[in-house]
């Protein structure tokens, strides 16, 4: 399971405490665990209240979203949650209604890519003329394997070009070299403007690093607890942020 590496640290600590049979440490561990669970419970309640206020237009801040800056939206989903196709479709329907037209869908194991036909049938404007015009969207499907293979091919290309000949000058590889190699391989897709991350951990879950050089990321919580109002908030917050290119910004909702 993809989240095991991230959970392995706390589990090891818990096992060590249990093996030592230190009642005080074990009690403190459980108390800490309860405090964290309570904090997340309170946070979800506050998120629910905020979502209600936004959806019912009690908060007027998010009525008019400027989608000109969100030309390409990335959606990262934990692979376990990505298997809930109906929830992913509902999320995409929300985004389509908002006005998002181009989406990059990513999960580590490629679950979303395996369901590609389902999404294309429902939203693809090029292959299905019966799709409601409001529902037409353009998709890219990415998994961690795609990233590894692309990096390996780019590295092999650069190695052949600059290191196969002993007389060739050996440059210091920078982003420019990588970008050029990716362009030659036809893998130089645009960076998502905004990355919405659905999953248990506050990280991009292995989304290709060279694709998020100028991307801002937002952790949205679990997919099963997704909230339309918080998507409005994330997009609005992104459009108001002054971006310093070269920095990757990660903010929380």
Buried (B, 14 or more C-beta within 10 A) or exposed (E): EBBEEBEEEEEEEBEEBEEEEEEEBBEEBEEEEEEEEEEEEEEBEEBBEBBEBBBEEEBEEBEEBEBEBBEBBBBBBBBBBBBBBEBBBBBBBBBBEBEBBBBBBBBBBBBBBBBBEBBBEBBBBEEEEEBEEEBBBBBBBBBBEBBEEBBEBBEEBBEEBBEEEEEEEEEEBEEEBBBBBBEBEEBBBEBBBBBBBBBBBEBBBBBBEBBBEBBBBBBBBEBEEBBBBBBBBBBBBBBEEEBEEEEBEBEEB
